[in-house]
Amino acid sequence: MISAGQVIRQRRSLLACDGKTSIPAERFYRMLSRVMPAPGDAIPWRPAIHFVLFVHRVEGIDPGLYALVRDPGKLEKLKQSMHAHFAWEAPPGCPADLPLYLLERGDARQLATQVSCRQEIAGEGAFSLGMIAEYQEALVAHGPSFYRRLFWEAGAIGQGLYLEAEAAGVRSTGIGCFFDDPVHQVFGLKDLAFQSLYHFTVGGYVDDPRLTTLAPYKRERS
């Protein structure tokens, strides 16, 4: 079994996806379970970031659009904010305590690529996702400074995904360039209740021969 230390030391951002690697549903569910809030988390406020997912290659799960509701108390609010025709079905084998929902079946690879500034890594991985923030209500309640806290939460989630992907034998990377309005249109978000804040992708990686890993320098002794 790979150790936590090894995972942390070898963690790298992928630069390109191979367009063919899939991951088992069990591993997919575990990745998402690890970014759900838990007692003792470093983030002291209730979760304000949820996922909209473009699932491409997860064994045993239909490709399509999905949603992960990181605060189950916001499920109805998300439903009311998104397209009325979405299914909101639990995928097969999904743990009962994981609020993941199938919204719409279909090949979402091209769509994921287009909304992520046409970056192929969004469509060629096992899955990609958008982090959707509770926006207007949170800023009104907590003030403008809460905007950066939303990014802190997104960053903490991203680091968890990086490590889970590495432990699963794949890799991941954040996607900072995306078209937020088209993302909103895909999922039916029409006002400022929710805002696309950051994107992420996970998949089989292609090694870049320009990169080299060296052993750390030994500390000089006086």
C-alpha positions in Angstrom: 0.0 0.0 0.0 1.3 3.4 -0.9 2.1 5.7 2.1 0.7 9.2 2.6 4.3 10.5 2.6 5.0 9.0 -0.8 1.7 10.3 -2.3 2.5 13.8 -1.0 6.1 13.8 -2.3 5.2 12.4 -5.8 2.1 14.6 -6.3 2.3 16.4 -9.7 -0.1 18.3 -11.8 -0.9 16.7 -15.1 -0.2 18.6 -18.3 -2.1 16.4 -20.7 -4.5 13.5 -20.4 -4.1 10.3 -22.4 -7.8 10.3 -23.4 -8.3 6.6 -22.6 -7.7 5.8 -18.9 -10.8 5.0 -16.8 -11.2 4.7 -13.1 -13.4 2.3 -11.1 -16.6 3.6 -9.7 -15.4 2.7 -6.2 -12.4 4.9 -6.6 -14.5 7.7 -8.0 -16.8 7.6 -5.0 -13.9 7.5 -2.6 -12.4 10.6 -4.2 -15.7 12.5 -3.8 -16.2 11.2 -0.3 -12.9 12.6 0.7 -13.9 16.2 -0.2 -17.1 16.1 1.8 -17.0 18.1 5.0 -16.1 16.3 8.2 -15.6 17.2 11.9 -12.3 18.9 12.5 -11.9 20.3 9.0 -9.7 23.3 8.6 -12.6 25.3 7.0 -14.7 26.6 9.9 -17.8 27.6 8.0 -20.5 25.5 6.5 -19.5 24.2 3.0 -20.3 26.8 0.3 -18.7 24.9 -2.7 -20.6 22.2 -4.6 -19.6 20.3 -7.7 -21.0 20.0 -11.2 -19.3 17.2 -12.9 -18.6 16.0 -16.5 -18.1 12.3 -16.2 -16.4 10.6 -19.1 -14.7 7.3 -18.1 -15.8 5.9 -14.8 -16.4 2.1 -14.9 -20.0 1.2 -14.1 -21.3 4.8 -14.3 -23.0 6.3 -17.3 -21.2 9.3 -18.9 -22.9 12.6 -18.4 -23.6 15.5 -16.1 -23.6 15.0 -12.4 -23.8 17.1 -9.2 -22.2 16.7 -5.8 -24.1 18.6 -3.1 -21.4 19.2 -0.4 -24.0 20.5 2.0 -27.1 18.2 1.7 -29.2 20.9 3.2 -28.8 22.9 0.0 -30.1 20.1 -2.3 -33.5 21.7 -2.9 -31.9 25.1 -3.5 -29.6 23.6 -6.2 -32.5 21.7 -7.8 -34.6 24.9 -8.0 -31.6 26.8 -9.5 -30.8 24.2 -12.2 -32.7 22.9 -15.3 -36.1 21.5 -14.5 -35.6 18.4 -16.7 -32.5 17.1 -14.8 -33.1 13.6 -13.3 -31.4 13.9 -9.9 -30.9 10.2 -9.7 -28.4 8.4 -7.4 -25.9 6.5 -9.7 -25.5 2.7 -9.2 -23.4 1.7 -6.2 -23.1 5.2 -4.8 -22.7 5.2 -1.0 -25.9 6.2 0.7 -24.1 9.0 2.5 -22.6 10.6 -0.6 -25.0 13.2 -2.1 -24.0 12.6 -5.7 -26.7 12.8 -8.4 -26.9 12.0 -12.1 -28.4 15.0 -13.9 -28.3 14.0 -17.5 -26.8 11.0 -19.4 -24.7 11.6 -22.5 -21.2 12.2 -23.9 -20.0 15.4 -22.3 -16.4 15.3 -23.5 -16.8 18.0 -26.1 -18.9 20.1 -23.8 -16.4 19.9 -21.0 -13.6 21.0 -23.4 -15.6 23.9 -24.7 -16.5 25.4 -21.4 -12.9 25.1 -20.1 -11.5 27.5 -22.8 -11.3 24.6 -25.2 -8.6 22.8 -23.1 -8.5 19.1 -24.0 -7.6 18.1 -20.5 -11.2 18.8 -19.5 -12.6 16.3 -22.0 -9.9 13.7 -22.2 -9.7 12.8 -18.5 -11.8 10.3 -16.5 -13.9 13.2 -15.3 -13.8 17.0 -14.8 -15.7 19.3 -12.6 -16.7 22.8 -11.9 -16.7 24.1 -8.3 -20.0 26.1 -7.9 -20.0 28.5 -5.1 -23.0 29.8 -3.1 -22.5 33.4 -4.1 -24.9 36.3 -3.5 -26.4 35.1 -0.3 -23.0 34.3 1.2 -21.5 37.7 0.3 -24.5 39.5 1.7 -24.4 37.5 4.9 -20.7 37.6 5.5 -19.5 40.7 3.5 -17.3 41.1 0.5 -14.2 39.6 2.2 -16.0 36.2 2.1 -15.2 36.1 -1.7 -11.6 35.1 -1.0 -12.8 32.6 1.6 -14.7 30.9 -1.2 -11.4 30.5 -3.0 -9.7 29.2 0.1 -12.4 26.5 0.3 -12.0 25.7 -3.4 -8.2 25.5 -2.9 -8.5 23.1 0.0 -10.8 20.9 -2.0 -8.4 20.9 -4.9 -5.5 19.8 -2.8 -7.6 16.9 -1.5 -8.4 15.9 -5.1 -4.7 16.1 -6.1 -3.7 13.6 -3.4 -6.7 11.2 -4.0 -5.9 11.2 -7.7 -2.2 10.4 -7.1 -3.2 7.6 -4.7 -5.4 6.2 -7.4 -2.6 6.0 -10.0 -3.9 8.9 -12.0 -3.3 12.6 -11.8 -5.2 15.9 -11.8 -4.9 19.6 -12.2 -6.8 22.7 -11.6 -8.3 24.5 -14.6 -8.1 28.3 -14.1 -9.5 29.3 -17.5 -13.1 28.6 -18.1 -16.2 30.4 -19.5 -18.4 30.9 -16.5 -21.5 32.0 -18.3 -21.6 28.9 -20.7 -21.1 26.7 -17.6 -24.1 28.4 -16.0 -26.1 27.8 -19.2 -25.3 24.1 -19.3 -26.6 23.6 -15.8 -29.4 26.2 -15.9 -28.0 28.6 -13.4 -29.6 32.0 -14.2 -28.9 34.4 -11.3 -26.2 35.1 -8.7 -27.3 32.4 -6.3 -24.5 30.2 -7.5 -21.3 31.1 -9.4 -18.8 29.0 -11.2 -15.5 29.6 -9.3 -12.9 27.1 -10.3 -12.5 23.9 -12.5 -10.6 20.7 -12.1 -9.8 17.5 -14.1 -8.7 14.0 -13.2 -7.4 11.4 -15.6 -4.6 9.3 -17.0 -1.6 11.5 -17.5 1.0 11.8 -20.3 4.5 12.3 -19.1 6.3 15.4 -20.3 9.9 14.5 -21.2 11.0 18.1 -20.4 10.4 17.6 -16.7 13.0 16.1 -14.4 12.7 15.0 -10.8 15.9 15.3 -8.7 16.6 14.2 -5.1 16.5 17.0 -2.6 19.7 18.8 -1.7 21.3 17.8 1.6 21.5 20.5 4.1 25.0 21.9 4.4 26.6 21.6 7.8 28.9 24.2 9.2 
